[in-house]
Amino acid sequence: MQFKVFPDDTLLSSAVADAICGQLRQNPRSLLCLAAGHSSLGVFQELVRRYRQNEVDFSQAGFLAMDEWLGMNRSTPGSCSDFLIQNFLSQVNFPPERVRLIDGKASDLQAECKAVRCSIAEAGGLDFILLGMGMNGHLALNEPGVDFTLSVHLTQLDGTTKKVGQKYFDSAPELTGGLTIGFADIAAAKNILLVVNGERKSQILQKVMESPVTNLLPATGLKDLPNAALWCDRAAASLCPAG
Ligand SMILES: N[C@@H]1[C@@H](O)[C@H](O)[C@@H](COP(=O)(O)O)O[C@@H]1O
């Protein structure tokens, strides 16, 4: 895994946007999987700006959501799908038939997981995944203790995720579970980028950097992957020796 520190989130987000634009230049039909969360906000803003300036085009690309809270879908304010639509998808030009969000309200949740697995397989895998890291070291909703061999699955939530997840909502919902792509899907992606920004992530980033690979800190699973990179800003890296 490559590790790189940027002076601030603006430069970090711009470098991530460069990487995504480069991916689309190389393969305009790429399947992108970009995290719904505050880590991605600067990247979304930069990609929207570039789209408006005709510097990037998503008209042939595909988009796959990474995760969704149980009992929520695109109609739920604050859900992962809603976050993606509001902050990114509604402002750029993905073909609607190539946008696959996850329905956490589906009547058959296992069938929904299977359908998302099929979408990934039909596209020949994810071309580019942009991950954020949770305050407990989770990736997507692969929580501490996760089985690294799993593909798309239904999961229970760690206490930290239940608490921290409230930040996306005005309504203080009870967060009980989620549907998420699995570590196996992440590891099989052609390009894997984890962004970590802000001082509030400095302690968990230090823990991840100092720990060997363990499913108790899911982000450490990227360490063995040659096509993975962890890019962070200086605030997040402030407790890391290399920061
Ligand atoms: N479901 C999301 C993840 O996909 C996200 O990447 C991560 C970090 O969130 P944030 O970027 O808001 O810190 O945790 C959330 O729970």
The ligand as an SDF file (V2000), in Angstrom:
LIG
                    3D

 16 16  0  0  0  0  0  0  0  0999 V2000
  -20.8610    4.4290    5.5860 N   0  0  0  0  0  0  0  0  0  0  0  0
  -19.8070    5.3680    5.6290 C   0  0  0  0  0  0  0  0  0  0  0  0
  -18.5570    4.8830    4.9450 C   0  0  0  0  0  0  0  0  0  0  0  0
  -18.7480    4.4410    3.6480 O   0  0  0  0  0  0  0  0  0  0  0  0
  -17.6280    6.0610    5.0410 C   0  0  0  0  0  0  0  0  0  0  0  0
  -16.5930    5.9760    4.1130 O   0  0  0  0  0  0  0  0  0  0  0  0
  -17.0770    6.0500    6.4470 C   0  0  0  0  0  0  0  0  0  0  0  0
  -16.3770    7.3300    6.8300 C   0  0  0  0  0  0  0  0  0  0  0  0
  -17.2970    8.3610    6.9670 O   0  0  0  0  0  0  0  0  0  0  0  0
  -16.8850    9.8920    6.8890 P   0  0  0  0  0  0  0  0  0  0  0  0
  -16.2490   10.0620    5.5670 O   0  0  0  0  0  0  0  0  0  0  0  0
  -18.1800   10.6750    7.0000 O   0  0  0  0  0  0  0  0  0  0  0  0
  -15.9510   10.1370    8.0150 O   0  0  0  0  0  0  0  0  0  0  0  0
  -18.1010    5.7430    7.3780 O   0  0  0  0  0  0  0  0  0  0  0  0
  -19.4720    5.8340    7.0540 C   0  0  0  0  0  0  0  0  0  0  0  0
  -20.1590    5.0900    8.0020 O   0  0  0  0  0  0  0  0  0  0  0  0
  1  2  1  0
  2  3  1  0
  2 15  1  0
  3  4  1  0
  3  5  1  0
  5  6  1  0
  5  7  1  0
  7  8  1  0
  7 14  1  0
  8  9  1  0
  9 10  1  0
 10 11  2  0
 10 12  1  0
 10 13  1  0
 14 15  1  0
 15 16  1  0
M  END
$$$$
